Amino acid sequence: MSKKLRASLLLAIGCFSLAAMAPSGAHLQTVKPVLLWERKPPQGLGGLGGAEIIGFTLSFSPDGQLLAVAKINGVVLLRAHDGKEERSLWWQSGFGSIPSSIVFTLDGQYVLAGPKGDGSVKMWRVSDGELVKSLSGVGWLRPLALHPDGKHLAAGEAGITLFRLPEGEKVDYWVMPPDTPFFVSLTFSPDGRMLAAGTYYAKAYLLSFPSGKLIATLEQPYPSASAIAFSPDGKLLVVGCAKGTVTFWRLPECQLVRTLSTGRDEEIGALAFSPDGRWLVIGGQELSIWSVKEERLVGTVPEHKGRATALAFSPDGKLLAMATWGRVNVWRWQEER
């Protein structure tokens, strides 16, 4: 049998098997993301020039027009549709300090990033790039999360510090048990009643807002439970860890309902639900696409290089952005039937 005929038969068998998985009369959902643009330093991490982005973390503005990306000693604001630089936001530092987290305020007027090497979070005005506030007492290399009400910012370390926005006033601190590891990721539930916290250990935590009461400790099968995401309807919390493993927890019961493997021995570095809740993108060395409705992996995102450290959909769901160490990619998210 020729190689060409063998390939044709394998393709036909694969398509038949995939169609057989769907209920009779159902149409399989497919997505075909198309790479729009890519930014990376000319040589490695490069120097401190405005165009020399290192990635690591990113965030879309509420209107989806801007993408804020971490770089050495600050943040760069890029046009989301083409990656062109709009403005650089700098902090002064004696060494190369890199933001580990970036958030926009709900009105899109300010962007916050940090921590800087001195443990502070910086707040810039988007319109002119002016540094307007410095929130202190956060710690080193810790995550941020904006509450859905837009009035509270959570910063994680061994506990959770809460700030009131836009004043930047510290209003509360949630103390955790002594053996709690440092938090490396934070995200609020869509209704704002819960805060999920990820760690580099085999544990993720679910806390109640505004009390800070520990709701549950979610034990993972492997360490590095650093990637966390709530589904848009708030009914699921998804946690990524090592060995290409993702766990799905039903809320509010905190019941483990699924353990998924990407089939690759990799650490899951980022997770992102599409705004309509139909898709979950799982970021490791490859970007896997999970259909929430059909409960199956449907493919991978093309032209992807490096382990994903951050993923985000634009608010309208039309763009998917990914950061790695040294690279930022944006795809157009296209669905087909």
Buried (B, 14 or more C-beta within 10 A) or exposed (E): EEEEEEEEEEEEEEEEEEEEEEEEEEEBBBBEBEBBBBBBBEEEBBEBEEEBBBBBBBBBBBEBBBBBBBBBBBBBBBEBBEBEBBBBBBBEBEEEBBBBBBBBBBEBBBBBBBBBBEBBBBBBBBEEBEBEBBBBBBBBBBBBBBBBEBBBBBBBBBBBBBBEBBEBEBEBEBEBEEEBBBBBBBBBBBEBBBBBBBBBBBBBBBBEBBEBEBBBEBEBBBBBBBBBBBBBEBBBBBBBBBBBBBBBBEBBEBEBEEEBEBEEEBBBBBBBBBBEBBBBBBBBBBBBBBBBEBEBBBBBBEEBEBBBBBBBBBBEBBBBBBBBBBBBBBBBBEBEE
